[in-house]
Amino acid sequence: MRSDDTIFATASGHGRAAVCLIRISGPGSRTVLKRMTGRMPEPRRAVVRTLKDPTTGEPLDQALVLWMPGPGSFTGEDQAELQIHGGLATRTAVLRALGSVENCRPAEAGEFTRRAFLNGRMDLAQVEGLADIIDAETEAQRRQAMRQLGGRLGNAAEGWRESVLQVLALLEASLDFSDEGDVPEDLEEEILQMIDRVRDEIGRAMANRSGERLREGLTVVLAGPPNAGKSTLLNALARRDVAIVSPIAGTTRDVIEVHCDLGGLPVIIVDTAGLRESGDLVEQEGVSRARARVQDADLVLWLVPPEGDRSAPPPARRLLRVGTKADLNRVRPDCDLMIAASTGEGLPALIARLEEEASALMGQGDAILTRERHRSALERAHADLERARAMLAGHGPLELAAEEVRLAARAVGEITGRVDVEDVLDRLFSSFCIGK
């Protein structure tokens, strides 16, 4: 990607539509807009213009045009938007005309957002929040993505990074400027307290996994012996036929997933093969996959039929025993719930219970980590701070402790994309008035 290019792309859906939005960004945006419209509109004021081919002068469309000079635009560069009619021929003609302008090319995937990041308009956590809000399928996911886009994680990470940099500045001062007089002689206790504070804050953020669950969806696995009613229940929860239902045992041999919205929370319902011993190699593979999904599931619904195999369920993180085919036999005191998926009996109570379980497991707005990348960075920072503290408490080499703190600052900075060791010098000079 070359930042000196001017890029363009459609920012609306494909196919026939009333309106198609085309975005243009880069140093040549003014030239492109002037050549296609004849004169520049006022900044940030929508006007109607006739778009013309910059090469032939042929009229292409009547469009609503916006001009947004940088740095006050999404990308931080000069930017323009064309709201044209959404017909395929019109869209193709305008895009072809834009491509005919020198140094103006189609944007690559994510290039507008990448330029926004490189120009300081967004940090990495906000970029991820933008991606999440586009992909959000439930109300809870939308709210979490909006918090991310609004800078909740980025602000927290910057606060941790500032604290770690302050610790590093004190350590560097102890190492290099102890004879300057402006630096306090005994900083060890203050440094240890600062490390403890930021380490504990990072630890509390890491302890809450509900943000990652909310983004990815809670996994609920339907498990049980063959013919327990798993596929029938999956179809009932999905409200459509997604799994084959048959009285023949062993019909389901692979894992089937359905994404559902339960009370605004994303839930992935997983149908699995009936758990039993089998001589069929294909069914054996299905049973093996079923057992693996049970172990990884956030919640397992163990279906208990009124007859046949009543074996104990396999180990799981969280398990509910659900009696199936309640219309045939209600006497199952060992079950948490009773349902008859074919008639709908008990399904409202089951759905309500699933919503409760999902809400309890995902939490409500407390988590700020939403991706494994965030957790990995903080785990490294937490370990670095632990090592630095152990060295300081044991009166080990300050140089090694400072290096561990420097690594912690770098790890936290990865969350927002701000990894700059020059900040340490800035803090040193401003905090201790060293040098002129």
Backbone torsions as a table, in degrees:
resi	resn	phi	psi	omega
1	MET	NA	129.5	177.0
2	ARG	-107.5	123.5	-176.5
3	SER	-74.7	-14.1	179.4
4	ASP	-86.9	-3.3	173.9
5	ASP	-78.9	156.8	168.5
6	THR	-101.4	130.2	-173.6
7	ILE	-116.3	157.2	177.4
8	PHE	-147.2	155.6	177.9
9	ALA	-171.4	157.1	172.3
10	THR	-75.2	140.5	179.7
11	ALA	-113.8	12.5	177.6
12	SER	-123.7	174.4	-175.9
13	GLY	-67.1	161.5	178.8
14	HIS	-86.7	167.0	-179.8
15	GLY	94.3	175.1	-177.5
16	ARG	-67.3	130.6	-178.2
17	ALA	-153.3	165.9	178.5
18	ALA	-68.4	-41.2	-175.7
19	VAL	-134.5	143.3	173.2
20	CYS	-123.7	129.3	-179.5
21	LEU	-99.8	126.1	176.5
22	ILE	-117.6	129.3	-179.3
23	ARG	-107.1	144.0	177.5
24	ILE	-130.6	134.8	-179.2
25	SER	-146.8	141.4	177.4
26	GLY	135.4	176.4	-174.7
27	PRO	-65.3	-21.9	-179.4
28	GLY	-95.3	9.9	-176.2
29	SER	-60.6	-41.1	179.5
30	ARG	-62.2	-45.3	-179.2
31	THR	-62.2	-44.5	-179.8
32	VAL	-60.9	-47.8	-177.3
33	LEU	-64.2	-41.3	-179.3
34	LYS	-66.4	-38.8	-179.5
35	ARG	-69.0	-30.2	-177.6
36	MET	-90.9	-20.8	-177.0
37	THR	-115.9	-13.7	178.4
38	GLY	93.5	-39.6	178.8
39	ARG	-150.1	153.3	-175.6
40	MET	-81.1	135.0	173.3
41	PRO	-77.6	166.9	174.7
42	GLU	-66.9	147.2	179.6
43	PRO	-57.9	135.0	173.9
44	ARG	59.1	32.8	175.6
45	ARG	-130.6	120.1	-177.2
46	ALA	-74.2	130.3	178.6
47	VAL	-135.5	156.0	177.5
48	VAL	-92.1	128.9	179.4
49	ARG	-136.6	153.0	170.8
50	THR	-88.6	119.2	178.6
51	LEU	-81.6	134.0	-179.9
52	LYS	-124.4	149.1	175.2
53	ASP	-64.4	123.0	-176.4
54	PRO	-66.0	-16.5	-179.3
55	THR	-91.9	-47.0	-174.6
56	THR	-103.4	-17.2	-176.8
57	GLY	79.7	5.8	-179.2
58	GLU	-69.6	132.5	176.2
59	PRO	-64.6	135.1	-178.3
60	LEU	-108.3	-40.2	-176.2
61	ASP	-174.0	161.5	167.3
62	GLN	-97.7	126.5	-171.8
63	ALA	-135.6	159.3	171.0
64	LEU	-92.0	124.4	-170.6
65	VAL	-117.1	137.7	176.0
66	LEU	-126.3	137.1	176.6
67	TRP	-119.1	123.4	-177.4
68	MET	-129.2	95.1	-179.6
69	PRO	-68.5	146.2	177.0
70	GLY	-73.5	161.3	5.1
71	PRO	-89.4	5.6	-176.8
72	GLY	-86.0	53.3	177.5
73	SER	-134.9	175.2	-178.7
74	PHE	-59.2	-43.8	-177.5
75	THR	-87.2	-12.5	-174.0
76	GLY	84.2	-2.2	178.7
77	GLU	-108.7	172.1	168.3
78	ASP	-57.9	133.0	-173.9
79	GLN	-143.3	146.7	177.3
80	ALA	-135.3	154.7	175.9
81	GLU	-132.5	137.6	177.3
82	LEU	-117.9	119.0	175.6
83	GLN	-101.5	95.3	-175.4
84	ILE	-100.9	172.0	173.2
85	HIS	-69.0	147.8	-167.4
86	GLY	-90.5	16.0	177.2
87	GLY	-70.0	149.8	-177.1
88	LEU	-60.0	-44.9	-177.8
89	ALA	-64.7	-41.1	179.4
90	THR	-64.2	-47.2	-179.9
91	ARG	-60.3	-44.2	-179.1
92	THR	-63.2	-41.2	-178.6
93	ALA	-65.4	-42.5	-179.2
94	VAL	-68.0	-42.5	178.8
95	LEU	-64.6	-38.1	177.7
96	ARG	-64.5	-40.6	179.4
97	ALA	-65.3	-40.5	177.9
98	LEU	-63.4	-40.0	-179.7
99	GLY	-68.0	-16.8	-179.9
100	SER	-81.6	-12.1	179.7
101	VAL	-79.4	137.1	-178.2
102	GLU	-61.7	137.5	179.7
103	ASN	61.7	23.7	175.7
104	CYS	-120.3	121.3	-172.9
105	ARG	-137.7	161.4	174.9
106	PRO	-63.4	141.0	179.6
107	ALA	-73.2	148.3	172.5
108	GLU	-83.2	168.5	-176.8
109	ALA	-58.9	125.2	176.6
110	GLY	74.4	11.2	-172.6
111	GLU	-71.8	-32.7	176.7
112	PHE	-62.3	-46.5	-179.8
113	THR	-68.2	-36.8	177.8
114	ARG	-61.6	-41.1	177.6
115	ARG	-66.1	-35.8	176.4
116	ALA	-61.1	-39.8	178.1
117	PHE	-68.0	-48.3	-177.4
118	LEU	-63.5	-27.6	-180.0
119	ASN	-94.4	10.2	173.6
120	GLY	78.1	14.7	179.4
121	ARG	-82.2	-22.5	179.9
122	MET	-145.8	150.4	169.5
123	ASP	-95.8	174.8	-175.3
124	LEU	-62.1	-38.3	179.4
125	ALA	-63.8	-38.1	176.9
126	GLN	-68.6	-37.3	175.5
127	VAL	-58.4	-43.5	177.9
128	GLU	-66.8	-36.3	175.7
129	GLY	-63.0	-37.5	177.1
130	LEU	-63.7	-42.8	177.5
131	ALA	-63.4	-39.3	-178.3
132	ASP	-68.3	-36.2	-178.7
133	ILE	-70.8	-29.1	175.4
134	ILE	-69.6	-37.1	-176.8
135	ASP	-89.3	-5.8	-174.5
136	ALA	-60.5	131.9	179.8
137	GLU	-110.9	-16.5	-179.1
138	THR	-128.1	166.3	-178.9
139	GLU	-64.3	-39.9	179.6
140	ALA	-65.4	-39.3	177.0
141	GLN	-64.9	-39.0	178.4
142	ARG	-62.3	-44.9	-179.2
143	ARG	-63.7	-42.5	179.3
144	GLN	-64.2	-42.7	179.6
145	ALA	-63.7	-36.0	178.0
146	MET	-66.1	-38.2	176.3
147	ARG	-63.7	-40.1	179.4
148	GLN	-65.9	-45.4	179.5
149	LEU	-63.4	-32.1	179.1
150	GLY	-76.0	-4.9	174.3
151	GLY	98.5	15.8	-177.0
152	ARG	-61.6	-50.9	178.8
153	LEU	-69.5	-42.8	-179.5
154	GLY	-58.7	-42.3	179.4
155	ASN	-65.8	-41.0	178.4
156	ALA	-64.0	-44.5	-179.7
157	ALA	-63.4	-39.8	178.3
158	GLU	-65.4	-35.6	176.6
159	GLY	-64.4	-43.8	177.5
160	TRP	-63.9	-42.2	-178.6
161	ARG	-63.8	-40.9	178.1
162	GLU	-62.2	-41.3	179.0
163	SER	-64.1	-43.1	-179.9
164	VAL	-66.1	-40.2	178.0
165	LEU	-64.2	-33.9	177.5
166	GLN	-66.1	-41.5	175.1
167	VAL	-59.8	-45.2	-179.0
168	LEU	-63.4	-38.0	178.2
169	ALA	-62.9	-40.7	178.4
170	LEU	-65.6	-41.1	178.2
171	LEU	-64.9	-44.0	178.9
172	GLU	-63.5	-37.0	177.9
173	ALA	-64.7	-41.6	178.3
174	SER	-62.2	-35.2	-177.8
175	LEU	-77.7	-44.9	-166.5
176	ASP	-107.6	-21.5	-171.3
177	PHE	-128.8	27.8	-176.5
178	SER	-66.3	-17.9	-177.9
179	ASP	-98.5	9.7	-175.9
180	GLU	-84.2	-18.9	179.4
181	GLY	88.0	-31.5	178.6
182	ASP	-76.1	-16.2	-175.7
183	VAL	-95.7	127.8	176.7
184	PRO	-58.7	145.7	-175.9
185	GLU	-73.3	-42.1	-174.4
186	ASP	-112.3	101.0	-178.2
187	LEU	-110.6	-2.1	-171.0
188	GLU	-58.8	-48.1	-177.3
189	GLU	-64.4	-41.6	178.6
190	GLU	-62.6	-41.9	-179.9
191	ILE	-64.4	-43.4	179.7
192	LEU	-62.3	-40.7	178.6
193	GLN	-64.3	-41.0	179.1
194	MET	-65.7	-41.1	177.6
195	ILE	-62.7	-44.2	-179.8
196	ASP	-60.2	-41.8	-176.5
197	ARG	-64.9	-50.0	-177.2
198	VAL	-72.1	-34.6	177.8
199	ARG	-63.1	-41.9	-179.8
200	ASP	-67.5	-38.4	178.3
201	GLU	-63.8	-42.7	178.0
202	ILE	-65.0	-40.4	179.2
203	GLY	-61.7	-40.1	178.8
204	ARG	-66.1	-38.6	177.7
205	ALA	-65.1	-38.7	-179.2
206	MET	-69.8	-28.6	-175.7
207	ALA	-70.2	-20.0	-177.1
208	ASN	-98.5	111.6	-179.3
209	ARG	-100.5	6.3	-173.9
210	SER	-66.9	-28.2	179.2
211	GLY	-65.0	-41.1	177.9
212	GLU	-68.6	-39.3	177.0
213	ARG	-61.7	-42.6	-177.9
214	LEU	-65.4	-40.8	-179.3
215	ARG	-67.9	-42.5	-175.1
216	GLU	-87.3	-23.6	-177.6
217	GLY	100.6	139.9	177.2
218	LEU	-76.3	132.9	-178.5
219	THR	-96.1	117.7	177.5
220	VAL	-114.5	118.0	-176.6
221	VAL	-102.6	129.9	173.3
222	LEU	-90.7	117.5	-176.9
223	ALA	-135.0	161.6	179.6
224	GLY	155.0	-178.1	178.5
225	PRO	-70.9	166.8	176.7
226	PRO	-58.0	147.3	178.1
227	ASN	61.4	28.1	176.5
228	ALA	-84.0	-11.5	179.6
229	GLY	102.9	20.7	-177.7
230	LYS	-65.2	-48.8	-178.0
231	SER	-66.6	-37.8	177.1
232	THR	-62.4	-41.2	178.5
233	LEU	-67.4	-40.5	178.0
234	LEU	-59.1	-46.4	179.0
235	ASN	-61.8	-38.4	-179.6
236	ALA	-66.9	-41.7	179.7
237	LEU	-70.4	-36.4	179.3
238	ALA	-78.9	-17.7	-178.4
239	ARG	62.8	30.6	173.7
240	ARG	-163.7	164.6	-178.8
241	ASP	-84.0	102.3	178.1
242	VAL	-112.0	-14.3	-179.7
243	ALA	-131.2	146.5	178.3
244	ILE	-74.2	128.9	177.6
245	VAL	-108.0	125.8	-177.8
246	SER	-149.7	146.3	175.3
247	PRO	-72.2	-7.8	-179.9
248	ILE	-78.2	122.5	179.7
249	ALA	-63.2	138.8	177.0
250	GLY	87.0	16.4	179.7
251	THR	-62.7	-45.6	178.5
252	THR	-81.2	120.9	-177.4
253	ARG	-123.2	-3.8	178.7
254	ASP	-134.2	172.3	-179.7
255	VAL	-85.3	131.2	177.8
256	ILE	-119.7	128.2	-177.5
257	GLU	-114.6	142.1	175.3
258	VAL	-134.2	129.9	178.2
259	HIS	-91.1	128.1	-177.5
260	CYS	-127.3	157.6	174.1
261	ASP	-110.9	108.0	179.9
262	LEU	-113.7	106.8	-179.5
263	GLY	62.0	31.3	-179.0
264	GLY	84.0	0.9	-179.2
265	LEU	-107.3	139.9	-178.7
266	PRO	-79.4	126.5	-179.6
267	VAL	-131.3	133.4	175.7
268	ILE	-104.8	111.9	178.0
269	ILE	-89.9	127.6	-175.0
270	VAL	-119.0	120.6	174.3
271	ASP	-92.7	137.9	-176.4
272	THR	-130.0	167.9	177.2
273	ALA	-68.6	148.3	177.0
274	GLY	-62.5	134.9	-176.6
275	LEU	-83.4	113.6	177.5
276	ARG	-164.3	165.5	174.2
277	GLU	-80.1	136.3	-177.1
278	SER	-146.6	147.9	175.5
279	GLY	-90.7	-6.6	179.3
280	ASP	-78.9	123.2	-176.2
281	LEU	-63.8	-38.4	179.7
282	VAL	-66.6	-43.8	178.9
283	GLU	-66.6	-35.0	177.6
284	GLN	-60.3	-41.8	178.0
285	GLU	-64.7	-40.4	177.2
286	GLY	-61.9	-41.9	179.0
287	VAL	-65.5	-39.6	178.2
288	SER	-62.3	-42.6	178.0
289	ARG	-66.2	-37.3	179.2
290	ALA	-62.3	-44.6	-179.9
291	ARG	-63.8	-37.3	178.4
292	ALA	-65.3	-40.6	179.8
293	ARG	-69.2	-34.5	176.7
294	VAL	-61.6	-42.9	-179.1
295	GLN	-65.2	-34.5	-176.6
296	ASP	-89.9	-10.4	-172.6
297	ALA	-69.0	147.8	171.4
298	ASP	-73.6	-33.9	-179.8
299	LEU	-147.1	136.2	177.6
300	VAL	-115.9	128.1	170.1
301	LEU	-96.7	106.1	180.0
302	TRP	-89.6	111.1	-174.4
303	LEU	-86.5	128.4	-176.8
304	VAL	-112.4	110.4	-179.4
305	PRO	-78.3	163.0	-179.7
306	PRO	-74.1	-14.6	-177.8
307	GLU	-142.1	170.7	174.6
308	GLY	80.8	-146.0	-173.2
309	ASP	-64.1	124.6	177.2
310	ARG	-123.1	40.2	-176.7
311	SER	-69.2	161.7	-179.7
312	ALA	-72.8	146.1	179.5
313	PRO	-71.9	157.0	176.4
314	PRO	-74.2	165.7	178.5
315	PRO	-60.4	140.6	179.9
316	ALA	-150.7	158.2	179.3
317	ARG	-63.8	-45.1	-179.2
318	ARG	-147.5	130.8	-173.5
319	LEU	-138.7	137.2	172.3
320	LEU	-119.4	132.5	176.7
321	ARG	-91.2	120.5	-176.4
322	VAL	-117.5	117.5	176.2
323	GLY	-78.4	127.4	-178.1
324	THR	-103.5	167.6	178.6
325	LYS	54.2	48.3	-177.8
326	ALA	-62.8	-22.6	179.2
327	ASP	-70.0	-17.2	179.0
328	LEU	-95.2	-35.2	-177.0
329	ASN	-159.1	115.9	-178.4
330	ARG	-93.4	-10.5	-173.0
331	VAL	-83.3	88.7	175.0
332	ARG	-146.6	77.7	-174.8
333	PRO	-66.0	-14.5	-178.6
334	ASP	-84.7	5.0	-176.3
335	CYS	-102.1	146.4	176.3
336	ASP	-78.4	-32.8	-178.6
337	LEU	-142.8	156.5	175.9
338	MET	-124.4	133.5	179.8
339	ILE	-139.1	161.4	167.2
340	ALA	-133.6	92.5	-172.2
341	ALA	-61.4	-31.2	-177.7
342	SER	-68.5	-28.2	179.8
343	THR	-106.0	-11.9	-177.6
344	GLY	90.0	-2.1	-179.1
345	GLU	-65.1	129.3	177.7
346	GLY	81.2	-7.9	-178.0
347	LEU	-65.8	-41.3	177.2
348	PRO	-58.0	-40.4	178.6
349	ALA	-66.7	-37.9	179.1
350	LEU	-66.3	-44.5	179.9
351	ILE	-63.2	-41.4	177.8
352	ALA	-61.3	-40.4	179.2
353	ARG	-67.0	-39.5	177.0
354	LEU	-62.7	-40.2	178.0
355	GLU	-63.1	-40.8	177.8
356	GLU	-63.0	-45.7	-179.4
357	GLU	-63.5	-43.5	-179.4
358	ALA	-63.9	-43.0	179.2
359	SER	-62.6	-41.4	-179.4
360	ALA	-67.6	-39.4	-177.2
361	LEU	-75.6	-33.2	-176.1
362	MET	-91.3	-21.4	-177.2
363	GLY	75.2	178.8	-177.5
364	GLN	-133.6	82.7	170.8
365	GLY	83.6	9.0	-178.3
366	ASP	-88.4	-28.3	-173.8
367	ALA	-82.0	145.6	175.3
368	ILE	-119.0	-13.7	176.0
369	LEU	-89.3	128.0	-177.0
370	THR	-123.6	-6.4	-177.1
371	ARG	-138.5	156.8	177.9
372	GLU	-63.1	-30.4	178.6
373	ARG	-60.0	-42.9	178.4
374	HIS	-62.2	-46.7	-177.3
375	ARG	-64.1	-42.2	-179.3
376	SER	-61.6	-42.9	179.8
377	ALA	-63.4	-43.1	-178.6
378	LEU	-71.9	-33.7	176.5
379	GLU	-61.7	-41.2	178.5
380	ARG	-67.6	-41.0	178.7
381	ALA	-63.6	-42.5	-180.0
382	HIS	-61.7	-44.2	179.5
383	ALA	-65.4	-39.5	178.4
384	ASP	-62.4	-43.5	179.6
385	LEU	-66.5	-36.7	176.9
386	GLU	-60.5	-45.6	-179.4
387	ARG	-66.1	-40.8	178.7
388	ALA	-62.6	-42.1	179.9
389	ARG	-63.9	-42.6	179.6
390	ALA	-61.1	-39.7	179.1
391	MET	-65.6	-43.6	-178.4
392	LEU	-67.6	-43.4	180.0
393	ALA	-64.5	-31.8	179.1
394	GLY	-91.9	10.6	179.7
395	HIS	56.1	41.2	177.2
396	GLY	-79.7	-175.8	-178.2
397	PRO	-62.6	128.0	178.6
398	LEU	-64.6	-31.3	-179.3
399	GLU	-61.0	-42.9	-179.2
400	LEU	-69.8	-39.8	177.6
401	ALA	-61.5	-42.1	179.1
402	ALA	-63.4	-37.8	179.2
403	GLU	-65.5	-39.8	177.1
404	GLU	-63.4	-41.6	178.5
405	VAL	-65.9	-37.7	177.8
406	ARG	-63.1	-40.7	177.1
407	LEU	-65.0	-37.1	177.9
408	ALA	-63.7	-43.1	178.3
409	ALA	-61.8	-40.8	178.9
410	ARG	-64.5	-42.4	-178.9
411	ALA	-63.4	-44.9	178.7
412	VAL	-65.2	-37.6	179.3
413	GLY	-63.6	-22.9	178.2
414	GLU	-64.0	-26.2	-178.3
415	ILE	-62.7	-43.4	-178.3
416	THR	-100.0	-9.4	-177.6
417	GLY	89.3	7.6	179.7
418	ARG	-100.5	94.0	179.4
419	VAL	-122.2	95.7	-173.4
420	ASP	-143.4	107.5	-178.3
421	VAL	-71.2	-16.4	178.8
422	GLU	-64.3	-22.1	177.4
423	ASP	-60.6	-29.6	179.9
424	VAL	-63.3	-43.9	178.6
425	LEU	-63.1	-42.7	178.4
426	ASP	-57.2	-44.0	-178.8
427	ARG	-67.7	-39.0	178.6
428	LEU	-58.4	-52.2	-175.2
429	PHE	-66.6	-37.6	-177.9
430	SER	-76.0	-31.4	-176.1
431	SER	-82.9	-35.1	-173.0
432	PHE	-115.6	4.6	178.4
433	CYS	50.9	42.3	-178.9
434	ILE	-88.8	125.3	179.9
435	GLY	83.1	174.2	-179.7
436	LYS	-135.9	NA	NA
